[in-house]
Amino acid sequence: MKESLKRSWICLFEVLVQLARRLFLWARREKMAPPAVAAPPPTTTMVCARQGRLRQRYEGCYRLVSGCIPYMVKEEGGEESGCQDVLGRLQVLMISTPKRGDLIFPKQGGWEDDESIDEAACREAFEEAGVKGVISATPLGEWIFKSKSKQNSCGLQGACKGFMFGLQVTELLEIWPEQVTHGRRWVPVDEAYGLCRYDWMREALDKLKEQLLFERNFRPLPSPELVDSSSLYMVMPAAAEGTVALC
């Protein structure tokens, strides 16, 4: 009996010794382990605007340009309204350029050889105006014009052929690639006529209104932000030194 009790105490003692040894080794490893380093915060990748003309498309002497008129329809309560009322609530987004007081539509970059014509228009809207949306399948038309730096040159030097689309805006970004050189402003479509720099821009507005008026299945999408008087703003960016804006 005594011998059995003695063996039991010995076994219990050995168990306690092993447990203490393991706790000691664990504490030692924790003490020697390097401190945990917090993971760096995720970085935000800013997409840069395309530069240069290595992939630029040309048609004879004309540089091909694709752009759009970003638009949305001001929301109003009540029952659904007809097309004429939609045109009355239509607002378009125009952008500023360095050293100029008037406004244009996004289209300054060229149509490049790795994208379709409507993809080029959507890219320009994103880069210059910070908007995304649904682009019309039918272009508003095409126009011939000259770049700003070649306005007074003779012949076809600096001539561009521009294709314009309507873009129903669904997303308005707070940060966009060219916000340093391009401000933006929502304006009622009737007011936009007086702000347009060239006649072809007014013609494009006419085509947009016709397209919306005669498009049977047109349904205004939810506006990306409130469009009351507080949202009709103009961001006036600082012009980059030596920047030359195209028309």
Secondary structure, DSSP 8 states (H G I E B T S, - for coil): -HHHHHHHHHHHHHHHHHHHHHHHHHHHHHHHS------------------SSTTB-EETTEEEEEEEEEEEE----SS---HHHHHHTEEEEEEE-TT-SSEE-S--SB-BTTS-HHHHHHHHIIIII-EEEEE-SS--EEEEEE-GGGTT-STTTTEEEEEEEEEEEEEE-S--TTTTT--EEEEEHHHHHHHBSSHHHHHHHHHHHHHHHH-TT------SS--SGGG---------TT-----
